[in-house]
Amino acid sequence: MSSPKFLTRFEGTTVTLSPPKPLNPSPELPLHVSPERCQMNERAKIVNQQDASSPNTLAFMRVYKQVPIAGTEFEKAPIRAAQAVNSYEPTELTALRSLEEKGCEVIPRLLGYRSDQQDQDDIVPGGFITYVIWAKVPGESLNIQEFWSCMFSQREEIRLKFRKVYEYIIRAP
């Protein structure tokens, strides 16, 4: 038996987020969620940003949505609503905001975020739903298999770069 999909209603919708201050003076940052660029699960990572100020900006949006306790997915709404946690700040958002405040220049730029509560007809009425959107940085993600397949000198070079960022962060005010 496959598990129910909780984020399928996002396909083809537009989500509007307020950008964090002082990153962008514009009041809204629209993101069009297209089905062909969407990977869905309880933590969706959605690619495709359409921003009027820079229409070719590629960004990621992750959606954190409270899901019901296993076994209660098909219970009546009041039972699922009793499980509601009305706010949640993902560690990813906390980290991006903190590193940005410290002036770290080697992290993705936080473009916007929004914390909200699910509607009364949603999977966990009153439960949290948090959106985080950040700019895609140049290059490719570090893959653990690729990392360990590198020569020792290459792995040391990568470690050194991480170490420099870490030392910068712990020294920053």
C-alpha positions as CSV (number, residue, x, y, z in Angstrom):
1,M,0.0,0.0,0.0
2,S,1.4,3.4,-1.0
3,S,1.4,6.3,1.4
4,P,-1.0,9.2,0.7
5,K,0.5,12.2,-1.1
6,F,-0.1,15.5,0.9
7,L,1.4,18.2,-1.4
8,T,-0.2,17.3,-4.7
9,R,-2.5,20.3,-4.6
10,F,0.5,22.6,-5.3
11,E,1.0,21.5,-8.9
12,G,0.2,24.4,-11.2
13,T,-0.4,26.9,-8.4
14,T,1.3,30.2,-7.7
15,V,2.6,30.9,-4.1
16,T,3.3,34.5,-3.1
17,L,6.0,35.0,-0.4
18,S,7.1,38.1,1.3
19,P,10.9,38.6,0.9
20,P,13.0,38.9,4.1
21,K,14.1,42.4,4.8
22,P,16.3,44.1,3.6
23,L,17.1,41.7,0.7
24,N,14.5,42.9,-1.7
25,P,12.4,46.1,-1.6
26,S,9.6,44.6,-3.7
27,P,6.6,43.6,-1.6
28,E,6.0,40.2,-3.1
29,L,7.9,37.4,-4.8
30,P,5.6,35.2,-6.9
31,L,6.7,31.6,-7.6
32,H,4.9,29.6,-10.2
33,V,4.9,25.9,-9.3
34,S,4.8,23.9,-12.5
35,P,4.1,20.1,-12.3
36,E,7.0,19.2,-14.6
37,R,9.5,20.9,-12.4
38,C,8.2,19.6,-9.1
39,Q,9.3,16.8,-6.8
40,M,6.6,16.0,-4.3
41,N,6.7,14.5,-0.8
42,E,6.1,15.9,2.7
43,R,9.1,18.2,2.2
44,A,8.7,19.5,-1.4
45,K,11.7,21.0,-3.2
46,I,10.3,22.9,-6.1
47,V,12.3,24.5,-8.8
48,N,11.2,27.3,-11.0
49,Q,11.0,31.0,-10.1
50,Q,9.3,33.7,-12.1
51,D,10.3,37.0,-10.6
52,A,9.4,40.2,-12.5
53,S,12.7,41.9,-11.5
54,S,14.8,39.0,-12.7
55,P,12.8,36.6,-14.8
56,N,15.6,34.2,-15.4
57,T,16.5,33.6,-11.8
58,L,16.4,29.9,-10.9
59,A,15.4,29.2,-7.3
60,F,14.4,26.4,-5.0
61,M,11.4,26.4,-2.8
62,R,10.9,23.9,0.0
63,V,7.5,23.4,1.6
64,Y,7.3,22.1,5.1
65,K,3.8,20.9,5.8
66,Q,2.6,19.2,8.9
67,V,1.1,15.8,8.1
68,P,-1.1,13.7,10.4
69,I,0.3,11.1,12.8
70,A,0.6,7.8,11.0
71,G,-2.7,5.9,11.2
72,T,-4.9,9.0,11.5
73,E,-4.6,10.2,7.9
74,F,-8.2,9.3,7.2
75,E,-9.8,10.3,10.6
76,K,-12.3,13.1,10.8
77,A,-10.9,16.7,10.6
78,P,-11.4,17.4,14.3
79,I,-9.2,14.5,15.2
80,R,-6.4,15.6,12.8
81,A,-6.9,19.3,13.9
82,A,-6.1,18.2,17.5
83,Q,-2.6,17.4,16.3
84,A,-2.0,20.8,14.9
85,V,1.3,22.7,15.7
86,N,0.5,26.2,14.4
87,S,4.1,27.3,13.7
88,Y,7.4,25.7,12.7
89,E,10.7,27.3,11.6
90,P,12.8,24.8,9.7
91,T,16.5,24.6,10.7
92,E,17.3,25.4,7.0
93,L,15.5,28.8,7.3
94,T,17.2,29.5,10.7
95,A,20.6,28.7,9.2
96,L,20.1,30.8,6.1
97,R,18.9,33.8,8.1
98,S,21.7,33.5,10.7
99,L,24.5,33.1,8.1
100,E,23.1,36.0,6.1
101,E,23.1,38.2,9.2
102,K,26.7,37.3,9.8
103,G,27.6,38.4,6.2
104,C,28.5,34.9,4.9
105,E,28.8,35.3,1.1
106,V,29.1,31.6,0.2
107,I,25.5,30.6,1.0
108,P,22.4,30.7,-1.2
109,R,20.6,34.0,-1.1
110,L,17.4,33.8,0.9
111,L,14.7,35.2,-1.4
112,G,11.6,34.8,0.8
113,Y,9.8,32.7,3.3
114,R,6.3,32.4,4.8
115,S,4.9,30.6,7.8
116,D,1.2,29.9,7.7
117,Q,-1.5,27.6,9.0
118,Q,-3.3,25.0,7.0
119,D,-7.0,25.7,6.0
120,Q,-9.8,24.0,7.9
121,D,-10.3,21.6,4.9
122,D,-6.6,20.7,4.7
123,I,-4.9,17.5,5.9
124,V,-4.1,18.9,9.5
125,P,-6.5,21.8,10.0
126,G,-4.6,24.6,11.7
127,G,-1.3,22.8,11.3
128,F,1.8,24.5,10.1
129,I,2.8,25.1,6.5
130,T,6.1,26.9,5.9
131,Y,7.6,28.0,2.6
132,V,11.3,28.8,2.1
133,I,12.7,30.0,-1.2
134,W,16.4,30.6,-2.0
135,A,18.4,31.3,-5.1
136,K,20.2,28.5,-6.8
137,V,23.9,29.0,-6.6
138,P,26.3,28.2,-9.5
139,G,27.8,24.7,-9.6
140,E,26.5,21.3,-8.6
141,S,25.6,20.0,-5.2
142,L,28.3,18.0,-3.4
143,N,27.3,14.3,-3.7
144,I,28.7,12.0,-1.0
145,Q,29.6,9.3,-3.5
146,E,31.4,11.7,-5.7
147,F,33.2,13.2,-2.7
148,W,34.6,9.8,-1.6
149,S,35.5,8.9,-5.2
150,C,37.8,12.0,-5.4
151,M,41.5,11.8,-4.8
152,F,42.6,12.6,-1.2
153,S,44.0,15.9,-2.2
154,Q,40.7,17.0,-3.8
155,R,38.8,15.9,-0.6
156,E,41.3,18.0,1.5
157,E,40.7,21.0,-0.8
158,I,36.9,20.7,-0.3
159,R,37.3,20.3,3.5
160,L,39.5,23.4,3.6
161,K,36.8,25.4,1.9
162,F,34.2,24.3,4.4
163,R,36.7,25.0,7.3
164,K,37.3,28.5,6.0
165,V,33.5,29.2,6.0
166,Y,33.1,27.7,9.5
167,E,36.0,29.7,10.9
168,Y,34.5,32.9,9.4
169,I,31.1,32.1,10.9
170,I,32.4,31.5,14.4
171,R,34.5,34.7,14.4
172,A,31.6,36.9,13.0
173,P,29.8,39.1,15.6
